[in-house]
Amino acid sequence: MSPASRTPQALARATRARVKSPDLLLAESGADLEGHGLRRTMGLFQLVCFGVGAIVGTGIFVGLSDSVAEAGPAVVVSFVLAAVTCIFTAFSFAELGGAIPVSGSSYSFAYATLGERVAFLVGWCLLLEYGVSVSAVAVGWSQYVNELLDSLIGLRLPEALSSGPGDGGVINLPAVVVVMMAATLLVRGIRESAGATAAMAVLKIGILIAFCAVAFTAFQDGHLSPFAPHGVAGVTAGASVAFFSYIGFDAITTAGEEVRNPRRNIPIAIMICIGVVTLLYCAVALGAIGALGADAVSDKPAALSLVVDEVTGSSVGGGVIAFGAVVAIASVVLAVMYGQTRILMSMSRDGLIPRVFERVSPKTRTPVANTWIVATVFAVPAAFSSLDVVVNLTTIGTLATMAVVNVAVIALRRSAPELKRSFRVPLHPLSPALGVGFCLYLMYGTGWTTWLQFAVFLLVGALVYAGYGRSRSRLVNPGASQDPAGSGPSAG
């Protein structure tokens, strides 16, 4: 920290606001050593694959049709607008991830700059991004499982067992299965999880490139007219929906304690992931609309398979796309669940939620109980919810969190200017200020109903903090949440 930040006045202000210094975060996590009982096994390539694994999935394989319904052919502009929002925020994540390489991601960054109350609400919002989105992604996985079965053997799972009540079924069994499969892999160890994620990331990038190669053989300029049938409002609404396709890139920073040389590798991985994903999304959207037209793609849950089937005149190509989607979406479930467990681990370490989420198995060096609790809790909405129910709420929660991260960069530059930073946001403070502006702009596009739901969600989070977290915070009361059994963080 800077000398100014060590003055009695600065320390008093930090204590009142319950700001946790970056030095303390790093010391508690062992972020420059071996981590909080975690093993450093991920290199740059694995981290990039982990980021791609967390991003590319339901948003492009399933959600593309929803974005097209809002924006028409101008959905390409919507994807670029969503990407610009992510790029400004990615700069901020890169700086903070390199300066404070711990598992808490946005939550820890807020704790180090804006105080405990804001940090808790950020962590609460991350329950939407990393948790509820698991349910949404799992629902999308179920749709493509049916497409794959149909193309392979001509059969589909009964609707009663492959859709929630809101979609005409009883229980979405495949969605539950993929959540439990991801949990099983996660508890085995980060090396196994990272290896599986890397393989799936390479496969799904290859599938999307193959889709583009097929779709562009049938490209027709006339399918792009009218380009923006719903005007600027449609492009904005499309960007708000398309933003869901980018959710997950910030999960890279949750791996801060399990990455080799995190100060170097985290910023580089974030930049590579955003660039690769943006190019892929724009090419896929342009290829799909150019091949069949916006009306044919709009509101089709398995649009990419449909495009390939129509272009090739065979169900074989669509089956390959369906297989790619099954793999892609499964990797998102795996990566996002990983991020969720590490966020909860950091909050538990601070005493703001029960200590069970903090414990690491000495055998697998993973938070086993944490992982199974997360899997069980979020399998329930996956089994009974519709994809549309959670997408907008997840999007607004994520955008709010990203806005806070941009503010945190500005605050940390003021409070700790001498903190070691392996990456610095260009054009500071203009760049993070633009990041906040773009986040608010896309939040506006989610609609007033989503805003109302989000306000209620934040109110519940504030009540949980006031009733539980505030009095148990280890920052101001180190003995408040000691484990009576004496089992520390490394306990099984």
HELIX and SHEET records of a PDB file:
HELIX    1   1 PRO A    3  ARG A    6  5                                   4    
HELIX    2   2 PRO A    8  ALA A   17  1                                  10    
HELIX    3   3 PRO A   22  SER A   29  1                                   8    
HELIX    4   4 LEU A   44  ILE A   55  1                                  12    
HELIX    5   5 THR A   58  PHE A   61  1                                   4    
HELIX    6   6 LEU A   64  ALA A   71  1                                   8    
HELIX    7   7 GLY A   72  ALA A   74  5                                   3    
HELIX    8   8 VAL A   75  ALA A   99  1                                  25    
HELIX    9   9 SER A  106  THR A  113  1                                   8    
HELIX   10  10 GLU A  116  LEU A  126  1                                  11    
HELIX   11  11 LEU A  127  VAL A  132  3                                   6    
HELIX   12  12 SER A  133  ILE A  153  1                                  21    
HELIX   13  13 GLU A  159  SER A  162  1                                   4    
HELIX   14  14 PRO A  165  ASP A  167  5                                   3    
HELIX   15  15 LEU A  173  ARG A  188  1                                  16    
HELIX   16  16 ILE A  190  ALA A  215  1                                  26    
HELIX   17  17 PHE A  216  ALA A  218  5                                   3    
HELIX   18  18 ASP A  221  LEU A  224  5                                   4    
HELIX   19  19 GLY A  231  ALA A  242  1                                  12    
HELIX   20  20 PHE A  243  TYR A  246  5                                   4    
HELIX   21  21 PHE A  249  ALA A  255  5                                   7    
HELIX   22  22 PRO A  262  LEU A  292  1                                  31    
HELIX   23  23 ALA A  294  VAL A  297  1                                   4    
HELIX   24  24 ALA A  303  THR A  312  1                                  10    
HELIX   25  25 SER A  315  ARG A  349  1                                  35    
HELIX   26  26 ARG A  355  PHE A  357  5                                   3    
HELIX   27  27 VAL A  368  PHE A  384  1                                  17    
HELIX   28  28 LEU A  387  SER A  415  1                                  29    
HELIX   29  29 LEU A  430  TYR A  444  1                                  15    
HELIX   30  30 TRP A  448  VAL A  464  1                                  17    
HELIX   31  31 TYR A  465  GLY A  469  3                                   5    
HELIX   32  32 ARG A  470  ARG A  472  1                                   3    
END                                                                             
